[in-house]
Amino acid sequence: MAAVEFSSSFRRRVPKLAIKPDTAAIDETLPVLVLGDIPADVYAYADRIGVPVVRVLTAHRALEHLSVSPFRAVAVSPEIEGGIELVKQVKLATDFGDSEGEDAVSRNMLTPFIVLPFQGEEEYAVLVVPPDAAYLERTSTLRLSSALFRLDVDRIVRDLFRGSC
């Protein structure tokens, strides 16, 4: 797959129908991977709905986890060294040169990657299948907890194939 310049490929806002309502059942078996940190209220939400959160502090550790397990979602702090490169490598399936990277891509091809807002900002990115399903969102219009735990990836992919996403 050819490299895509992320900034010019984003759509505004995740489609409303791609967010499961708070009353929808959540599969508690798939954890969320966090590279860096997420706000305390998001940890509390994960605990309340029973979804495990795996936190790592380096892009290398994130890649190790991604290569052995699928995840519900991956949150990436943009300040973490190598974090954005990891997102590009996994979501664009760029050449890793090793089986660990290839395993990460195959296990998490449809896993949404959420690039968290920079400190003091509210805009963040949601990448499912870039460039067609890559969105810029604001924490004031879509809570991070909804993006991480309630995103309906099946709906987004189905809409992509129908050309209506």
NORPE-V657234 format. One record per pair of residues at least 12 apart in sequence whose C-alpha atoms are under 10 Angstrom apart, sorted by the first residue. I is the first residue (numbers start at 1). J is the second residue. D is the distance in Angstrom with one decimal. If there is no record, write none. Layout:
I;J;D
I;J;D
//
This chain:
1;92;6.6
1;93;6.7
1;94;7.0
1;95;9.3
2;92;7.7
2;93;9.0
2;94;8.0
3;88;8.4
3;89;9.4
3;92;6.8
3;93;9.0
3;94;7.5
4;88;8.7
4;92;7.6
4;130;8.1
4;131;7.2
5;88;9.5
5;130;9.9
5;131;8.8
6;88;8.6
6;125;9.7
6;127;9.6
6;130;8.1
6;131;7.4
6;134;8.3
6;135;10.0
7;125;9.8
7;131;9.8
7;134;9.8
7;136;9.4
8;131;9.0
9;130;7.6
9;131;5.4
9;132;7.6
9;133;9.0
9;134;7.0
9;135;8.4
9;136;9.7
10;125;8.2
10;126;8.9
10;127;8.7
10;130;8.2
10;131;6.8
10;132;7.9
10;133;7.8
10;134;5.0
10;135;4.9
10;136;6.1
10;137;9.7
11;125;9.7
11;126;9.7
11;131;8.7
11;132;8.1
11;133;7.6
11;134;6.1
11;135;4.7
11;136;6.2
11;137;9.0
11;165;9.6
12;125;9.6
12;134;8.6
12;135;5.5
12;136;5.1
12;137;6.6
12;138;9.4
13;125;9.4
13;126;9.0
13;134;9.1
13;135;5.7
13;136;5.7
13;137;5.2
13;138;8.0
13;141;8.5
13;142;8.4
14;125;9.7
14;126;7.8
14;127;9.9
14;133;8.5
14;134;8.3
14;135;5.9
14;136;7.6
14;137;6.9
14;141;9.8
14;142;8.3
14;147;8.8
14;151;9.0
14;156;9.1
14;165;9.1
15;133;9.9
15;135;9.1
15;151;9.9
15;152;9.9
15;155;9.7
15;156;8.2
15;165;7.4
16;142;9.4
16;151;9.7
16;152;10.0
17;151;9.3
17;152;8.1
17;155;7.8
17;156;8.7
18;147;9.6
18;150;8.3
18;151;5.9
18;152;4.9
18;153;7.1
18;154;8.5
18;155;5.9
18;156;6.1
18;157;9.7
18;159;9.4
18;165;9.5
19;142;9.2
19;146;7.1
19;147;7.6
19;149;9.1
19;150;5.5
19;151;4.8
19;152;5.6
19;153;8.8
19;155;9.0
19;156;9.5
20;146;8.1
20;147;9.7
20;149;8.8
20;150;5.1
20;151;6.2
20;152;6.1
20;153;9.8
20;155;9.7
21;146;8.9
21;150;7.3
21;151;9.5
21;152;9.9
22;146;8.5
22;149;9.7
22;150;7.7
24;150;8.4
25;49;9.4
25;150;9.4
26;49;7.6
26;50;8.7
26;51;8.3
26;149;7.8
26;150;7.7
27;49;9.5
27;50;9.1
27;51;7.9
27;72;8.8
27;149;9.3
28;46;9.6
28;49;7.8
28;50;6.1
28;51;5.0
28;52;7.6
28;72;9.2
28;149;9.8
29;50;9.0
29;51;7.2
29;52;8.1
29;71;9.1
29;72;8.7
30;51;7.2
30;52;7.5
30;53;9.2
30;69;8.9
30;70;7.1
30;71;5.4
30;72;5.2
30;73;8.6
31;46;9.3
31;50;9.5
31;51;5.9
31;52;4.7
31;53;5.5
31;54;6.8
31;69;9.3
31;70;8.2
31;71;5.4
31;72;5.7
31;73;7.5
31;74;9.0
31;149;9.5
32;46;8.8
32;51;7.4
32;52;6.5
32;53;4.9
32;54;6.2
32;55;8.4
32;70;9.3
32;71;5.6
32;72;5.4
32;73;5.0
32;74;5.8
32;75;7.5
32;111;9.8
32;148;7.4
32;149;8.1
33;52;8.8
33;53;6.0
33;54;4.8
33;55;6.0
33;56;7.7
33;62;7.6
33;65;8.2
33;66;8.4
33;70;9.5
33;71;6.6
33;72;8.0
33;73;6.4
33;74;4.7
33;75;6.2
33;76;8.5
33;113;9.4
33;148;9.6
34;53;7.0
34;54;6.0
34;55;4.7
34;56;6.2
34;57;8.3
34;62;8.0
34;73;8.5
34;74;5.8
34;75;4.7
34;76;6.1
34;77;8.0
34;113;9.8
34;114;9.4
35;54;8.6
35;55;6.1
35;56;5.1
35;57;5.6
35;58;6.7
35;59;6.9
35;60;9.8
35;61;8.6
35;62;6.4
35;63;9.9
35;74;7.6
35;75;6.1
35;76;4.8
35;77;6.1
35;78;9.0
35;79;9.9
35;80;7.5
35;83;7.3
35;115;9.6
35;116;9.8
36;55;7.0
36;56;6.3
36;57;5.1
36;58;7.5
36;59;9.1
36;62;9.7
36;75;8.0
36;76;6.4
36;77;5.2
36;78;8.5
36;79;8.1
36;80;6.4
36;81;9.8
36;83;8.8
36;116;9.5
37;55;7.3
37;56;8.4
37;57;8.2
37;75;8.2
37;76;7.9
37;77;6.6
37;80;9.6
37;116;9.1
38;55;9.3
38;75;7.7
38;76;8.7
38;77;7.9
38;116;8.0
38;117;9.9
38;144;8.7
38;145;9.6
39;144;8.8
39;145;9.4
41;144;9.5
41;145;8.2
42;143;9.0
42;144;7.1
42;145;5.4
42;146;9.2
42;148;8.8
42;149;9.5
43;145;8.6
44;145;9.6
45;145;6.9
45;146;9.6
45;149;9.1
46;145;7.9
46;148;9.3
46;149;7.9
49;149;9.2
51;72;9.3
51;149;8.4
52;72;9.9
53;71;9.7
53;72;9.9
53;73;9.8
53;74;9.7
54;71;9.6
54;74;9.5
55;74;9.9
55;75;9.4
56;76;9.9
57;76;9.9
57;77;9.5
57;80;7.6
57;81;9.4
57;83;9.7
58;80;7.0
58;81;7.3
58;82;7.7
58;83;7.8
59;76;9.1
59;80;7.5
59;81;7.1
59;82;5.5
59;83;5.5
59;84;8.9
59;85;8.6
59;86;6.5
59;87;9.4
60;81;9.8
60;82;8.1
60;83;9.0
60;86;8.5
62;74;9.1
62;76;9.4
62;83;8.8
62;86;8.4
62;104;9.4
63;83;9.9
63;86;7.5
63;87;9.9
63;89;9.9
63;90;8.8
63;100;7.5
63;101;6.9
63;103;9.3
63;104;6.6
63;105;9.6
64;100;7.0
64;101;8.4
64;103;9.4
64;104;7.8
65;100;9.6
65;104;7.9
66;90;9.1
66;100;8.5
66;101;8.3
66;102;9.8
66;103;7.6
66;104;4.6
66;105;7.8
66;106;9.3
66;107;7.1
66;108;7.0
67;99;8.4
67;100;5.4
67;101;6.4
67;102;7.5
67;103;4.7
67;104;3.7
67;105;7.5
67;106;8.2
67;107;6.8
67;108;8.4
68;100;8.2
68;103;7.1
68;104;7.0
68;107;7.6
68;108;9.8
69;103;9.0
69;104;7.9
69;107;6.5
69;108;8.0
70;103;9.9
70;104;8.2
70;105;9.6
70;106;9.0
70;107;5.2
70;108;5.5
70;109;9.0
70;110;9.5
70;111;7.7
71;107;8.3
71;108;6.7
71;110;9.5
71;111;6.4
71;112;8.8
71;113;9.9
72;108;8.8
72;110;9.2
72;111;6.1
72;112;7.4
72;113;9.4
72;148;7.6
72;149;7.3
72;150;9.5
72;151;9.1
72;153;9.5
73;108;8.8
73;110;9.2
73;111;5.5
73;112;5.0
73;113;5.9
73;114;7.4
73;126;9.9
73;127;10.0
73;128;9.5
73;147;8.5
73;148;5.7
73;149;7.4
73;150;9.7
73;151;8.8
73;153;10.0
74;87;9.2
74;108;9.4
74;111;7.2
74;112;6.4
74;113;4.7
74;114;6.0
74;115;8.4
74;116;10.0
74;126;9.8
74;127;9.8
74;148;7.5
75;87;9.8
75;112;8.6
75;113;6.0
75;114;4.7
75;115;6.0
75;116;6.5
75;125;9.9
75;126;9.3
75;144;9.3
75;147;9.6
75;148;7.5
76;113;7.3
76;114;6.1
76;115;4.9
76;116;5.8
76;117;9.2
76;125;9.8
77;114;8.7
77;115;6.2
77;116;5.2
77;117;7.4
77;118;7.6
77;119;9.4
78;114;9.9
78;115;6.4
78;116;6.5
78;117;7.4
78;118;6.6
78;119;9.4
78;124;9.7
79;116;9.3
79;117;9.5
79;118;7.3
79;119;8.8
83;115;8.8
84;115;7.9
86;101;9.4
87;113;7.0
87;114;9.0
87;115;8.2
87;127;8.7
88;113;9.9
88;127;9.8
88;130;9.5
89;101;8.0
89;102;9.5
89;104;9.4
89;105;8.2
90;102;8.3
90;103;9.6
90;104;6.8
90;105;5.1
90;106;8.8
90;107;9.9
90;108;7.8
90;109;7.4
90;111;9.7
90;113;9.3
91;104;9.8
91;105;7.2
91;108;8.4
91;109;6.7
91;110;8.4
91;111;8.6
91;112;8.8
91;113;7.9
91;127;7.5
91;128;7.5
91;129;6.9
91;130;6.9
91;131;9.5
92;105;8.7
92;109;9.1
92;129;8.3
92;130;7.0
92;131;8.9
93;105;6.2
93;106;8.9
93;109;8.3
108;128;9.9
109;128;8.2
109;129;7.9
110;127;9.1
110;128;5.9
110;129;6.7
110;153;7.2
110;154;8.8
110;156;9.9
110;157;8.5
111;127;8.5
111;128;6.3
111;129;8.7
111;153;7.8
112;125;9.9
112;126;6.6
112;127;5.5
112;128;4.5
112;129;8.0
112;133;9.6
112;134;9.4
112;147;8.5
112;148;7.9
112;151;8.1
112;152;9.6
112;153;7.5
113;125;8.0
113;126;5.9
113;127;5.1
113;128;6.5
113;129;9.5
113;134;9.5
113;147;9.4
113;148;8.5
114;126;4.6
114;127;6.4
114;128;8.8
114;134;9.9
114;135;9.6
114;136;9.8
114;137;9.9
114;144;8.5
114;147;7.5
114;148;7.3
115;127;8.1
115;136;9.6
116;137;10.0
116;139;9.6
116;144;8.3
117;137;9.5
117;138;8.6
117;139;8.5
117;144;9.7
121;138;8.9
121;139;8.9
122;137;8.2
122;138;5.3
122;139;5.2
122;140;7.2
122;141;9.6
122;143;10.0
122;144;9.9
123;136;6.7
123;137;5.5
123;138;4.3
123;139;6.5
123;140;8.7
123;141;9.7
123;142;9.9
124;136;5.8
124;137;5.3
124;138;6.1
124;139;7.5
124;142;9.8
124;144;8.8
125;137;6.0
125;138;8.6
125;147;9.8
126;144;10.0
126;147;7.6
126;148;9.3
126;151;9.8
128;151;9.8
128;153;7.4
128;156;8.1
128;157;8.4
129;153;9.5
129;156;8.9
129;157;7.9
129;160;9.0
132;156;9.8
132;157;9.6
132;160;7.4
132;163;9.5
132;165;7.8
133;153;9.8
133;156;7.3
133;157;8.1
133;159;9.7
133;160;7.6
133;165;7.3
//
